[in-house]
C-alpha cells in the first residue's frame, strides 16, 4: 500500500482514531518515536 507522506489529519480525527484503536496519546507518542513537543503541537491538552 502506498501511503502519502504528508497526509493531513485534524486533531479531532486523530483523537477519534486513537479512541477507536483503544490508544492514548501517550501510547501513540511512545510507539511512534515522536518527541512530546511535536505531538503536543497537534492538539495541546489532549
Phi and psi in radians as a Rosetta constraint file:
Dihedral C 1 N 2 CA 2 C 2 CIRCULARHARMONIC -1.789 0.35
Dihedral N 2 CA 2 C 2 N 3 CIRCULARHARMONIC 1.893 0.35
Dihedral C 2 N 3 CA 3 C 3 CIRCULARHARMONIC -1.813 0.35
Dihedral N 3 CA 3 C 3 N 4 CIRCULARHARMONIC 2.232 0.35
Dihedral C 3 N 4 CA 4 C 4 CIRCULARHARMONIC -1.031 0.35
Dihedral N 4 CA 4 C 4 N 5 CIRCULARHARMONIC 2.546 0.35
Dihedral C 4 N 5 CA 5 C 5 CIRCULARHARMONIC -1.220 0.35
Dihedral N 5 CA 5 C 5 N 6 CIRCULARHARMONIC -0.641 0.35
Dihedral C 5 N 6 CA 6 C 6 CIRCULARHARMONIC -1.956 0.35
Dihedral N 6 CA 6 C 6 N 7 CIRCULARHARMONIC 1.249 0.35
Dihedral C 6 N 7 CA 7 C 7 CIRCULARHARMONIC -1.562 0.35
Dihedral N 7 CA 7 C 7 N 8 CIRCULARHARMONIC 1.965 0.35
Dihedral C 7 N 8 CA 8 C 8 CIRCULARHARMONIC -1.195 0.35
Dihedral N 8 CA 8 C 8 N 9 CIRCULARHARMONIC 2.430 0.35
Dihedral C 8 N 9 CA 9 C 9 CIRCULARHARMONIC -2.529 0.35
Dihedral N 9 CA 9 C 9 N 10 CIRCULARHARMONIC 2.426 0.35
Dihedral C 9 N 10 CA 10 C 10 CIRCULARHARMONIC -1.507 0.35
Dihedral N 10 CA 10 C 10 N 11 CIRCULARHARMONIC 2.799 0.35
Dihedral C 10 N 11 CA 11 C 11 CIRCULARHARMONIC -1.001 0.35
Dihedral N 11 CA 11 C 11 N 12 CIRCULARHARMONIC -0.662 0.35
Dihedral C 11 N 12 CA 12 C 12 CIRCULARHARMONIC -1.153 0.35
Dihedral N 12 CA 12 C 12 N 13 CIRCULARHARMONIC -0.700 0.35
Dihedral C 12 N 13 CA 13 C 13 CIRCULARHARMONIC -1.114 0.35
Dihedral N 13 CA 13 C 13 N 14 CIRCULARHARMONIC -0.696 0.35
Dihedral C 13 N 14 CA 14 C 14 CIRCULARHARMONIC -1.087 0.35
Dihedral N 14 CA 14 C 14 N 15 CIRCULARHARMONIC -0.806 0.35
Dihedral C 14 N 15 CA 15 C 15 CIRCULARHARMONIC -1.118 0.35
Dihedral N 15 CA 15 C 15 N 16 CIRCULARHARMONIC -0.733 0.35
Dihedral C 15 N 16 CA 16 C 16 CIRCULARHARMONIC -1.121 0.35
Dihedral N 16 CA 16 C 16 N 17 CIRCULARHARMONIC -0.722 0.35
Dihedral C 16 N 17 CA 17 C 17 CIRCULARHARMONIC -1.122 0.35
Dihedral N 17 CA 17 C 17 N 18 CIRCULARHARMONIC -0.755 0.35
Dihedral C 17 N 18 CA 18 C 18 CIRCULARHARMONIC -1.069 0.35
Dihedral N 18 CA 18 C 18 N 19 CIRCULARHARMONIC -0.750 0.35
Dihedral C 18 N 19 CA 19 C 19 CIRCULARHARMONIC -1.053 0.35
Dihedral N 19 CA 19 C 19 N 20 CIRCULARHARMONIC -0.817 0.35
Dihedral C 19 N 20 CA 20 C 20 CIRCULARHARMONIC -1.103 0.35
Dihedral N 20 CA 20 C 20 N 21 CIRCULARHARMONIC -0.537 0.35
Dihedral C 20 N 21 CA 21 C 21 CIRCULARHARMONIC -1.593 0.35
Dihedral N 21 CA 21 C 21 N 22 CIRCULARHARMONIC -0.067 0.35
Dihedral C 21 N 22 CA 22 C 22 CIRCULARHARMONIC 1.252 0.35
Dihedral N 22 CA 22 C 22 N 23 CIRCULARHARMONIC 0.544 0.35
Dihedral C 22 N 23 CA 23 C 23 CIRCULARHARMONIC -1.930 0.35
Dihedral N 23 CA 23 C 23 N 24 CIRCULARHARMONIC 2.663 0.35
Dihedral C 23 N 24 CA 24 C 24 CIRCULARHARMONIC -1.768 0.35
Dihedral N 24 CA 24 C 24 N 25 CIRCULARHARMONIC 2.924 0.35
Dihedral C 24 N 25 CA 25 C 25 CIRCULARHARMONIC -1.069 0.35
Dihedral N 25 CA 25 C 25 N 26 CIRCULARHARMONIC -0.653 0.35
Dihedral C 25 N 26 CA 26 C 26 CIRCULARHARMONIC -1.079 0.35
Dihedral N 26 CA 26 C 26 N 27 CIRCULARHARMONIC -0.709 0.35
Dihedral C 26 N 27 CA 27 C 27 CIRCULARHARMONIC -1.045 0.35
Dihedral N 27 CA 27 C 27 N 28 CIRCULARHARMONIC -0.802 0.35
Dihedral C 27 N 28 CA 28 C 28 CIRCULARHARMONIC -1.131 0.35
Dihedral N 28 CA 28 C 28 N 29 CIRCULARHARMONIC -0.768 0.35
Dihedral C 28 N 29 CA 29 C 29 CIRCULARHARMONIC -1.046 0.35
Dihedral N 29 CA 29 C 29 N 30 CIRCULARHARMONIC -0.846 0.35
Dihedral C 29 N 30 CA 30 C 30 CIRCULARHARMONIC -1.107 0.35
Dihedral N 30 CA 30 C 30 N 31 CIRCULARHARMONIC -0.812 0.35
Dihedral C 30 N 31 CA 31 C 31 CIRCULARHARMONIC -1.291 0.35
Dihedral N 31 CA 31 C 31 N 32 CIRCULARHARMONIC -0.471 0.35
Dihedral C 31 N 32 CA 32 C 32 CIRCULARHARMONIC -1.543 0.35
Dihedral N 32 CA 32 C 32 N 33 CIRCULARHARMONIC -0.359 0.35
Dihedral C 32 N 33 CA 33 C 33 CIRCULARHARMONIC 1.449 0.35
Dihedral N 33 CA 33 C 33 N 34 CIRCULARHARMONIC 0.135 0.35
Dihedral C 33 N 34 CA 34 C 34 CIRCULARHARMONIC -1.167 0.35
Dihedral N 34 CA 34 C 34 N 35 CIRCULARHARMONIC 2.645 0.35
Dihedral C 34 N 35 CA 35 C 35 CIRCULARHARMONIC -1.365 0.35
Dihedral N 35 CA 35 C 35 N 36 CIRCULARHARMONIC 2.591 0.35
Dihedral C 35 N 36 CA 36 C 36 CIRCULARHARMONIC -1.019 0.35
Dihedral N 36 CA 36 C 36 N 37 CIRCULARHARMONIC -0.678 0.35
Dihedral C 36 N 37 CA 37 C 37 CIRCULARHARMONIC -1.123 0.35
Dihedral N 37 CA 37 C 37 N 38 CIRCULARHARMONIC -0.592 0.35
Dihedral C 37 N 38 CA 38 C 38 CIRCULARHARMONIC -1.190 0.35
Dihedral N 38 CA 38 C 38 N 39 CIRCULARHARMONIC -0.764 0.35
Dihedral C 38 N 39 CA 39 C 39 CIRCULARHARMONIC -1.266 0.35
Dihedral N 39 CA 39 C 39 N 40 CIRCULARHARMONIC -0.575 0.35
Dihedral C 39 N 40 CA 40 C 40 CIRCULARHARMONIC -1.193 0.35
Dihedral N 40 CA 40 C 40 N 41 CIRCULARHARMONIC -0.429 0.35
Dihedral C 40 N 41 CA 41 C 41 CIRCULARHARMONIC -1.165 0.35
Dihedral N 41 CA 41 C 41 N 42 CIRCULARHARMONIC -0.463 0.35
Dihedral C 41 N 42 CA 42 C 42 CIRCULARHARMONIC -1.173 0.35
Dihedral N 42 CA 42 C 42 N 43 CIRCULARHARMONIC -0.835 0.35
Dihedral C 42 N 43 CA 43 C 43 CIRCULARHARMONIC -2.743 0.35
Dihedral N 43 CA 43 C 43 N 44 CIRCULARHARMONIC 1.700 0.35
Dihedral C 43 N 44 CA 44 C 44 CIRCULARHARMONIC -1.061 0.35
Dihedral N 44 CA 44 C 44 N 45 CIRCULARHARMONIC 2.455 0.35
Dihedral C 44 N 45 CA 45 C 45 CIRCULARHARMONIC 1.384 0.35
Dihedral N 45 CA 45 C 45 N 46 CIRCULARHARMONIC 0.126 0.35
